[in-house]
Amino acid sequence: MTDSGCTCLACHTAVSKDEIALTKKLINRGTTKYYCISCLAKAFEVTEQDLQKKIQYYKEIGCTLFT
């Protein structure tokens, strides 16, 4: 899903609503600059799969950023 109209600050690809929410969760809730999952994974030195699992976890616990 990439209907947000936003792009990744680092690589300029379109970002999804989940990627926006993950950026807010991991970096700063008030940010208006977002990163795609690939760039977040590189920055945090984890795999994209690790971040996908985090997104799923946050959705399951009801985090309001992931609606």
C-alpha positions in Angstrom: 0.0 0.0 0.0 1.6 3.2 -1.1 -1.3 5.6 -1.3 0.1 8.1 1.3 1.7 10.4 -1.3 4.9 10.6 0.7 8.4 9.5 -0.3 11.3 8.1 1.6 13.7 10.8 2.8 16.8 8.6 1.9 15.9 6.9 -1.4 12.8 8.8 -2.6 10.6 5.8 -3.1 6.9 5.9 -2.2 6.2 4.9 1.4 3.2 3.1 2.7 1.0 4.0 5.7 2.7 1.2 7.7 6.2 2.6 6.8 5.1 6.1 8.0 3.7 4.6 11.2 6.9 2.6 11.8 9.1 5.7 11.2 7.0 7.6 13.8 7.2 4.7 16.2 10.9 4.1 15.9 12.3 7.6 15.3 9.9 10.4 16.5 6.1 10.4 16.7 6.0 14.0 15.5 8.2 13.6 12.4 7.0 14.6 9.0 10.0 13.0 7.2 9.6 9.3 6.6 11.7 6.3 5.5 10.9 3.1 3.6 11.3 -0.2 5.3 14.6 -0.9 3.4 16.2 2.4 4.6 14.9 1.8 8.2 16.3 -1.7 8.2 19.7 -0.3 7.1 19.6 2.5 9.7 18.8 0.1 12.6 21.0 -2.7 11.2 18.2 -5.2 11.2 16.4 -7.1 8.4 13.3 -6.0 6.6 11.7 -9.1 7.9 12.4 -8.1 11.4 10.6 -4.8 10.8 7.7 -6.5 9.1 7.3 -8.6 12.3 7.4 -5.4 14.4 4.6 -3.9 12.2 2.5 -6.9 12.7 3.2 -6.9 16.5 2.2 -3.2 16.8 -1.0 -3.9 14.9 -1.8 -6.9 17.1 -1.3 -4.9 20.3 -3.5 -2.1 19.0 -0.9 0.7 18.5 -3.0 3.6 17.2 -0.3 4.6 14.7 -1.0 1.4 12.8 -4.7 1.7 11.9 
